[in-house]
Amino acid sequence: MKKVKVGYIGWLFYDRTDYAQPYAVCDINEVKLKEYRERHPEVKAFTDWKALAEDPEVEVVVISTPNEYHCEMASLFLKRGKDVFLEKPMGVNREEINRLLAIQRRSGCRLAIDFELRVSAGMVRIKEIVDSGEIGHLQGIEFVHHRGSWLLEDNGIWRLNKKKSGGLFLMEVCHEVDYLRYLMGEVVQVQSFKMPNTLPQYPPDFPDNVFSVLFFESGLLATITATHTLSCQDARPEEYPEKGHDMFFVITGTRGSLRFDCIQEKLLVTGREEYPAGTTGQRVMFKRVEDFKGKNSHHDITRNRLLFLQACAEGRPHHQSIEDAWRSHCVCLTAEESAITPGFPRLAVDYSEG
């Protein structure tokens, strides 16, 4: 199998496999580069990403930088004939995601967004159970996330600036939006609600809490709750349950339900039984718990990246098309618009590319 030569910007990975050869790394932090090259002296180092783009040996680039640079960087590498694996999002606004989609099409190169939930072990298992029919026909999904807040320091400075990060949904909730589309099909409308912001570092156009309803083409609904106002900042991972941190999916079917705890990495599977006997009533019954501890069950960015590199080496498409990833971005932009618009209107998702 051909080995593709890979360049890395930001997160300096080292993916030496049967199909990938680390060729170059790029970062403005020269200390970071020096430490990397002490471990891997054969890999070239750049401090200028545009110079890396002009290196004819680079075939694939992995971009993991602050969001405001995603569209510009990915665009140049695509124009130079390189395949691109890009951290989410594609851009920080509608104009950028549309522009990058158009540039990818003209280039003919591969572009993938790191929506890794689709290939993470626990989330793959959910899809398997849903597809098997064990819990019956899908009826709806809830996603709930109480997480620590961002502060106006370090990377929180750009995260809380919508012009630099794209806002709450493109910064954080886009993974879950993409996974909900993967399970339930296309979203046609979105309505979001929010309480007034309580954290003063969050500007008015950047919610610190949001509740969204996604309306699917099938007629089904999904809900997303995401808030930064509860979880204690000083909590260690082992203290998360008692200090307000949680993150879970509930998937409801006609014959049972699933609850995947993303922090504890456990999947609860339930069923239904008639109760009392001879009536039309049902009760929820425990079936099993599946444990995914230590299996990168929720955010396996390594697997998604390696799958992309293998697809490049084999000359085939990535498992998710860029058009499909772009549509998840469109849903996110609509959800955020509804949340910050007075009256919280129910909005149709705009999938136009113009």
C-alpha positions in Angstrom: 0.0 0.0 0.0 1.2 3.5 -0.8 2.3 5.6 2.2 1.0 9.2 2.1 3.3 11.9 3.5 1.5 13.9 6.2 2.0 17.4 7.6 0.5 18.4 11.0 -0.4 21.9 12.1 -1.2 22.7 15.7 -1.6 19.2 17.3 1.7 17.5 16.4 0.7 13.9 15.9 3.0 11.1 14.7 1.0 8.7 12.6 3.5 6.2 11.3 1.5 3.3 9.9 1.4 1.0 6.9 -0.3 3.9 5.0 1.0 7.1 6.5 4.4 8.6 7.0 4.8 11.8 9.2 6.7 14.2 7.0 6.4 17.7 8.6 5.0 19.6 11.6 4.1 23.2 11.9 3.6 25.5 14.9 4.5 29.0 16.0 5.8 27.6 19.3 9.4 26.8 18.6 9.9 25.1 22.0 7.1 22.7 21.1 8.7 22.1 17.7 12.1 21.5 19.2 10.7 18.9 21.7 8.9 17.1 18.9 12.0 16.9 16.7 14.1 15.6 19.5 11.8 12.6 19.5 11.4 12.5 15.7 14.4 14.1 14.1 13.5 12.8 10.6 10.3 15.0 10.5 10.7 18.5 9.0 9.6 21.5 11.1 7.9 24.7 9.9 6.8 27.9 11.8 5.1 29.2 8.7 2.1 27.2 7.5 2.1 28.8 4.1 5.6 27.5 3.5 4.4 24.0 4.5 1.6 24.4 1.9 4.3 25.1 -0.8 6.3 21.9 0.0 5.7 19.5 -2.9 6.3 16.5 -0.8 3.3 17.0 1.5 0.3 15.0 0.3 -2.0 15.3 3.3 -2.3 17.9 6.0 -4.0 17.6 9.4 -5.1 21.0 10.7 -5.8 21.5 14.4 -5.7 25.2 15.1 -8.1 27.8 16.5 -11.3 28.0 14.5 -10.7 31.4 12.9 -7.8 29.9 10.8 -9.6 26.8 9.6 -11.2 28.1 6.4 -8.1 30.1 5.2 -5.7 27.2 5.9 -7.8 24.4 4.4 -8.5 26.5 1.3 -4.8 27.1 0.6 -3.8 23.4 1.0 -6.7 22.3 -1.2 -5.7 24.8 -3.9 -2.2 23.3 -3.7 -3.5 19.8 -4.4 -3.3 18.5 -0.8 -5.9 16.3 0.9 -7.1 17.9 4.2 -8.2 16.5 7.5 -9.7 19.5 9.4 -10.7 19.9 13.0 -14.2 21.2 13.3 -15.6 23.6 12.3 -15.2 24.3 8.5 -15.3 28.0 9.3 -16.7 30.5 11.8 -19.7 31.7 9.7 -21.9 30.9 6.8 -19.8 32.6 4.2 -16.7 30.6 5.2 -18.3 27.2 5.3 -19.8 27.8 1.8 -16.5 29.1 0.4 -14.6 26.1 1.7 -17.2 23.7 0.2 -16.8 25.4 -3.2 -13.0 25.3 -3.1 -13.0 21.6 -2.2 -15.2 20.8 -5.2 -13.0 22.8 -7.5 -9.8 21.2 -6.2 -10.9 17.6 -6.5 -9.0 16.8 -3.3 -10.4 15.1 -0.2 -11.6 17.2 2.7 -12.9 15.7 5.9 -14.1 17.3 9.1 -13.3 15.6 12.4 -16.8 14.5 13.4 -15.4 11.6 15.3 -18.5 10.5 17.2 -19.5 8.5 14.1 -16.5 6.2 14.6 -16.0 6.2 18.4 -16.7 2.8 20.1 -19.6 3.7 22.3 -21.4 5.7 19.6 -20.8 3.0 17.0 -22.4 0.5 19.5 -25.5 2.7 19.8 -25.9 2.7 16.0 -25.5 -1.1 15.9 -28.3 -1.5 18.5 -30.6 1.0 16.8 -30.1 -0.7 13.4 -30.6 -4.2 14.9 -34.1 -3.3 16.0 -33.5 -4.3 19.6 -35.2 -1.2 21.0 -37.8 -1.0 18.2 -38.4 1.9 15.9 -36.5 5.1 16.9 -38.8 7.7 18.5 -36.5 10.4 19.5 -33.2 11.4 21.2 -32.1 13.7 24.1 -28.6 15.0 24.5 -27.7 16.7 27.8 -24.4 18.4 28.6 -23.5 20.4 31.7 -19.9 21.4 31.4 -17.4 23.8 33.0 -17.3 27.4 31.7 -14.7 29.0 29.6 -12.7 31.9 31.1 -11.2 34.9 29.4 -7.7 33.4 29.6 -5.7 31.1 27.5 -7.8 29.5 24.7 -11.0 30.8 26.3 -10.1 34.2 25.0 -10.8 33.2 21.4 -13.4 30.6 22.2 -15.7 33.2 23.7 -15.3 35.6 20.7 -17.9 34.5 18.1 -15.9 36.0 15.3 -13.0 33.8 16.1 -14.8 30.6 17.3 -18.1 30.7 15.4 -20.2 30.5 18.6 -21.4 27.9 21.0 -22.8 25.4 18.4 -19.8 25.5 16.0 -17.5 25.5 19.0 -19.0 22.6 21.0 -22.4 21.2 20.1 -21.7 20.5 16.4 -20.4 16.9 17.3 -23.8 16.0 18.7 -25.8 17.7 15.9 -23.8 15.7 13.4 -24.4 12.4 15.3 -28.1 13.1 15.6 -28.3 13.5 11.9 -26.3 10.3 11.4 -28.9 8.4 13.5 -32.2 10.2 12.5 -31.8 11.7 9.1 -32.1 15.3 7.9 -33.0 18.2 10.1 -35.5 20.6 8.5 -36.2 23.1 11.3 -34.7 24.1 14.6 -35.9 26.1 17.6 -33.6 27.1 20.4 -34.4 28.7 23.8 -32.1 30.2 26.4 -32.2 31.9 29.8 -30.4 35.2 30.2 -26.6 34.7 30.3 -25.4 34.5 33.9 -21.6 34.4 33.3 -20.4 37.9 32.5 -17.6 36.8 30.3 -20.1 35.3 27.8 -21.2 38.1 25.4 -24.9 38.5 24.4 -24.4 36.7 21.1 -22.7 33.7 22.8 -25.2 31.7 25.0 -23.9 30.2 28.2 -27.0 28.0 28.2 -29.3 26.7 25.5 -32.1 24.3 24.9 -32.7 23.3 21.3 -35.4 21.2 19.5 -34.4 19.7 16.2 -37.3 18.8 13.8 -36.4 16.0 11.4 -37.7 15.3 7.9 -39.2 12.0 9.3 -41.4 13.9 11.8 -39.3 12.9 14.8 -37.7 15.3 17.3 -34.4 15.5 19.1 -33.5 17.8 22.0 -30.2 19.3 23.0 -29.4 20.9 26.4 -26.0 22.5 26.7 -25.1 24.8 29.6 -22.0 26.1 31.2 -23.6 27.6 34.3 -23.7 24.6 36.7 -20.5 22.5 36.5 -17.9 23.5 39.2 -14.7 24.8 37.6 -12.4 23.1 40.2 -13.8 19.6 39.7 -11.5 16.7 39.0 -12.8 14.0 36.7 -13.5 11.7 39.7 -15.7 14.4 41.2 -17.7 15.2 38.1 -21.0 13.5 39.2 -21.1 15.3 42.5 -19.9 18.7 41.1 -22.4 19.1 38.4 -20.7 17.7 35.3 -22.6 15.3 33.1 -22.9 14.4 29.5 -25.3 11.8 28.1 -27.5 10.6 25.3 -31.0 9.0 25.8 -32.2 7.2 22.7 -35.8 6.1 22.9 -37.4 3.4 20.8 -40.8 1.7 20.7 -39.5 -1.4 22.5 -36.7 0.0 24.8 -34.3 2.8 25.4 -30.5 3.4 25.6 -28.6 5.8 27.9 -25.0 6.4 27.1 -23.0 8.2 29.8 -20.1 9.9 27.9 -18.2 10.6 31.1 -18.6 7.2 32.8 -18.4 5.5 29.4 -21.3 3.1 30.1 -24.3 2.2 28.0 -27.5 1.3 29.7 -29.9 -0.9 27.7 -33.5 -1.2 28.8 -36.6 -3.0 27.5 -40.3 -3.0 28.1 -42.7 -5.5 29.5 -46.4 -5.6 29.9 -47.5 -4.8 33.4 -49.6 -5.9 35.1 -50.2 -9.1 33.1 -53.2 -8.9 30.8 -53.2 -5.1 30.6 -52.0 -2.6 28.0 -49.6 -1.0 30.4 -45.8 -1.3 30.2 -42.9 -0.8 32.5 -39.3 -0.2 31.8 -37.0 -3.1 32.6 -33.3 -3.3 33.0 -31.5 -5.5 30.4 -27.8 -4.8 30.7 -25.0 -2.3 31.0 -22.2 -2.3 28.5 -18.9 -0.8 29.8 -16.6 1.1 27.4 -14.1 2.4 29.9 -10.8 3.2 28.4 -12.0 2.5 24.8 -12.1 6.1 23.5 -15.9 5.6 23.5 -17.0 9.1 22.8 -14.3 11.3 21.2 -11.9 9.0 19.3 -10.1 11.6 17.2 -7.3 9.2 16.5 -9.4 6.6 14.8 -11.2 9.1 12.6 -7.9 10.7 11.5 -6.3 7.3 10.7 -9.3 6.3 8.7 -8.9 9.4 6.7 -5.2 8.8 6.1 -5.9 5.2 5.0 -8.6 6.4 2.6 -6.1 8.8 1.1 -3.5 6.1 0.7 -6.1 3.7 -0.9 -7.5 6.4 -3.2 -11.1 6.2 -2.0 -13.5 8.6 -0.2 -13.6 9.2 3.6 -16.6 7.6 5.3 -18.4 11.0 5.6 -18.6 13.3 2.6 -17.8 16.9 3.0 -21.3 17.8 1.8 -22.8 15.8 4.7 -20.5 17.5 7.2 -21.4 20.9 5.7 -25.1 20.2 6.3 -24.3 19.6 10.0 -22.7 23.1 10.1 -25.9 24.5 8.5 -28.0 23.1 11.3 -25.7 24.5 14.0 -25.8 28.0 12.5 -29.6 27.8 12.4 -29.8 26.6 16.0 -27.6 29.4 17.3 -29.5 32.0 15.3 -32.8 30.9 16.9 -31.2 31.1 20.4 -30.0 34.7 20.1 -33.0 36.1 18.2 -35.8 37.7 20.3 -38.8 35.4 20.6 -36.7 32.3 19.8 -38.3 31.7 16.4 -38.6 28.2 14.9 -36.4 28.5 11.8 -36.0 26.4 8.6 -32.5 25.2 8.0 -31.0 26.9 5.0 -29.1 24.4 2.9 -28.4 26.8 0.0 -24.8 27.2 -1.1 -25.1 30.7 -2.5 
